[in-house]
């Protein structure tokens, strides 16, 4: 093995190396979530805005952009999961029973909860990809944009995708678990990067909660508003605007 290979291996084998990997990949994943939630808000701007955005994402750098982005996202996701599991395993082996006291038991309980909520998020993401990215439901497949049949009607796919109350319920559970994972995980990133002191501990804890709550509200607003009928498709003839059912808008 060459020197670089050895350095990478010893970085991976060290506990701090894996913690850094979890923290850095966590930053990438939180960054993705903030960007994805912001992009999703275009549903409120209507069909044209949402479909323009999806078209841009799929054609950026002649279509190579989205694959580059998927590669980074998938790599970050896999490394985040594998490093967390390895860290927990390593800690369990390294911790002698006689040193177990309340703090250690608490820490291992919380890392177990992080692993369980993290793996549930993995299940949610797999479902979500088969819901919207590679729709398995015939109803959500092959939806051309009425103003440009060469483009996908992502807007209609989202509206139709949340018509089923069970799907909405699944999203509520999945996103809630994701955000509970984040409420703890964001503060841990600061700790791993040495950015948390006794003085800033409380502020960072609150920041973690604030980001998690904003993401929770932002992501869930769409399935809940569509699922309850507060937002519905205004129909191809009206073109580009979602109708928000506030004052008896026409159907
Ligand atoms: C709850 C509200 C959400 C809505 C309305 C939504 C909407 C969408 C849509 C429409 C796509 C497909 C885009 C396209 O093919 O053009 C997509 C893809 C994706 N979403 Fe979401 N999403 C939501 C929540 C989430 C959450 C919470 C996560 C992460 C845990 C997530 C992760 C992803 C991923 C990884 C992709 C695949 C990106 C790709 O490679 O194409 N989404 N989402």
Boltz pocket constraint, residues with backbone or C-beta under 6 A from the ligand:
constraints:
  - pocket:
      binder: B
      contacts: [[A, 33], [A, 36], [A, 40], [A, 54], [A, 66], [A, 70], [A, 121], [A, 125], [A, 128], [A, 129], [A, 132], [A, 133], [A, 154], [A, 158], [A, 171], [A, 175], [A, 178], [A, 218], [A, 219], [A, 220], [A, 222], [A, 223]]
      max_distance: 6.0
